[in-house]
Amino acid sequence: MSTVLHDLVTEALATAKANGLTQKELADISTLGEVALSRLKKADDAKFSTLAELGRSVGKKLIWVDDHSDIPSLVRKGQLF
């Protein structure tokens, strides 16, 4: 699994757990299903829509910014959300 993908999935699952959700409950509130979540934990790749849905299910949003952006500055200026 790519490091970035692994980090995103791990963070989303940790957020769900911190909010008291089991993997089954997370699957129930998302459109992914338990099998898809299990496969995603071991995946080498994933669709953007899958990651976006996983994030949405735990209150997170994927964003795309220039690699050289000053993200904290963009957030303070309200340019990301």
N, C-alpha and C positions, 0 to 999 in steps of 0.2 A: 504494500500500500504506500502511496506517495505520502511524504511527511505532512504536506499541507492538508491533504484529504483526511489523513489519520487525525491530525490536530483538530480539524473542524468537527468530525464525527465524535471524537472523544469529548470535546468541549460541550457539544450538544447533549450527549448522553449524561455527562456530569451535571449539567444544568437541570436536566429532567430529574435526575436522582436527587439533587439538592432541593428540588421542588416537591419531592415525595412521590414522584411518578415511577412506576415500574416500566420495563420495556413494553409489556403488554398494554399498559395504560397509555404510553406514548404512541404506540401503534394505533390505539383506538382514537386518539385525538388528531392523528395525522392521516394522510391518505396512503401511507406507505405499507402498513401491515407488519406483523411480527417477523415473518420470513425475510421481507425486504430489509428490515432493520438489522437483522442478524447477518445477512449477506453484506450489507453496507459496512459493517464493522471489520470485515475481512477483505473488502474490495480493493482493487488496484486503481479503479476509476469509478466515477459516478456522474450522472447527468446533473447539470446545473439545477434543473427543476427539482430533482431529488434532494439536493442539498438545501435549496431554498425552502422546500416543504419541511424538512427536518428542522431547519432554523425557525421557521414560522411556528412550528409546534412547541418550541421552547422559548418563544418570545425574542428571537434574534432575526436579523436581516443581513443578507449578503449584499455587499456593495462592491463596485468596481471603480478603482481610482488609479490614477497615474502612479507608476512605481516610485516616482520621486516626490510625491505629494507630501505635504506636511499635514498628516491626518488630524492631529489635535487642533491645528489652526482651522482646518476646514469644518470641524465639528463646532468649534466656538463661533464661527461665522454663520453657522446654520446652513452650510452648503452641501452637506451630505444627506440630511433628512428633511 
